[in-house]
Amino acid sequence: MWDFWIDRGGTFTDIVARRPDGALVTAKLLSHDPAHYADAAAEGIRRLRGSDPAPIAAVRMGTTVATNALLERKGAPVLLAITAGHEDALTIGHQARPDIFALNIVKPAPLHSATMAVHERVTAAGEVLAPLDEARAAADLAAWRARGFDAIAIVLMHGWAHSAHELRLAELARAAGFGEVVTSHQVGAVIKLVPRGQTAVIDAYLSPPLRHYVDTVAAGVDTPRLLFMQSNGGLAEARHFRGRDAILSGPAGGIVGMAATGAEAGYTRLIGFDMGGTSTDVSHYDGAFERQAEAIVAGVPVRVPMLRIDTVAAGGGSIVRFDGARLRVGPESAGARPGPAAYRNGGPLTVTDCNVLLGVLQPDFFPALFGPVGDAPLDVEAVRAGFAELAAAMGTTPEAAALGARAIAVDTMAGAIKRISIARGHDVGDYTLACFGGAGGQHACLVAEALGMRRVMVHPLAGVLSAYGIGMADVRVLREATLGLPLTAEAGEAIAARAETLAAEARAALAAQGLAFDRVETEARARVRYAGSDTPLELPLADPATLAAAFTAEQARRFGFTIADPDLILDSLAVEAVGRTTPLPLAGGVGG
């Protein structure tokens, strides 16, 4: 039987397939090429499978569909239903200023299209100050449904701890005909109205277009198992794949692949360097996946556990230009269409073209995907002509212009690695630079030299490692809860009981996906902070005394100071159920 592992990126779609005999074969296609195929993933499967009648056991995918919908603001129209008096809370946000000296502050437009006030109020302690006005809510929901809204995000004050009103309102919304109903306590039973509410809105906004894409893929692929990569580094069965979990779907596969291939080579301290056509993703790995609980994506705060990845707009497709005063590289990208000048679509000069001119990228070793028929090699003459024009404007040689542009891109990527390593107390000299992505190998040595790193790892599947990592990933379900308990011996029993409840919920959600596993494991982590602060450190769950000691050690390592005899708070718990299966053996080498 066939297995297909697919990473649909902004420029290229990478496919790794395991044939019935166990051998691996690969393919790389432009993600958007409507003149030759409707969907890159389906086309890649067709090309690799050919006329082989063997069935497809499973298809695993990572996709940028949700990310693109968020960046381009092409999600579903969402109605925000929020406690009366707080209608503007998500628009106001937490008043953080990304650029503190900016006089003209341009905030991203809110994702929700309309707001509905919900007349109810529950205190943090669970006291009902005002019961839910069901009759008024039902009438308002019917009116908004009549206006064409199908997606609703329900966000009520203190709903993370006291969810009865959110659950009842969800029932009323479904009765009114809403097809996409998201409650804030279900996206994360954690404190803080704004990030919890924004995450609920994102889920309602992205899940409909994501589901449309998933259904399209399912209709075009004959397989009993279709799974998608989540931002947290685990897979989810197609019916359980949600918009909030898909924002870093593709890049997450690269980190899983990096960890797996690094372990095979004997390296457990890795800096991930994933350079693609549109952007570069960098990551830190020291024997365990690093996750962040909150992030800002496309200007929107989202609170959902995702692998910690720093992305910069420097990829093979980053546009090179001269503005009359200085040479610039990015952040604009040529994308898949028209692509770099070498792609034969009349595109602009890019970092990829720099490498073509300098001989780093040679047409004889690059997929012939270009031209009217889609089988022509890179166009070297177009690159030379473009750089000749650029060099004339700059008063230099074409080679000097290309070297300068490449140096700018390398500096941008090295700076991103410094932010996730050196700035957080890690000595990169002790790490291996794990290079992958379609353009990673062209710049890995330059980046390592800029950082003082002595070792670079390039796997044979480095060009499609995100797809390979998706094939290596486990199915994961994560559940969180805010506790806010003092980290004392007396609280140990309550902490353990809450962790077990979350573990049971996660295992039940994993079982609901209907997949078979060799074994199911649970992993629990605690977020601990100083009393009076609001920034916790995430640590493996243990008894209170062990947690306190681990917190002190991590605080000292990361920030260089500790507080004597502190009062510590166990802020929240995160428990993950992991469905593991024994990988099938691979045979032979890698074809393409």
Protein Blocks (a to p, Z undefined) as FASTA:
>chain_A
ZZddddddfkbccdddddfkopacdddddfblfklomblklmmmmmmnmmafbdcfbdcd
ddfklmmmmmnopaccddddddehilmmmmnmnopafblmbmbdcddddfbfbdcddddd
ddfkopafbacdfklmmmmmmmmmmnopabdcdddehklmmmmlmmmmmmmmmmnopabd
cdfklnopcehjklmmmmmmmmmmmmmmmmmmmmmmmmmpccfbdcdddfkopacdfklp
cfklmmmmmmmmmmmmmmmmmmmnopabdcdddddfkbccddddehiacddfbdceehia
cdddddddddddddfklccddehjaccehjbdebjbnbjfklonopacdfklmmmmnoma
cfklgccfedjkopaccdfklmmmmmmmmmmmnopafklmmmmmmmmmmmmmmmmmmmmm
mmnopafklpccddedjklmmmmmmmmmmnopabdcddfklmmmmmmmmmmpccdddddd
dfkpacdfklmmmmmmmmmmmmmmmmmmmmmnopacfbdcdddddddddehiabdcdddd
ddfklmmmmmmmmmmmmnopacehiadddfbacddddddddddddehjddZZ
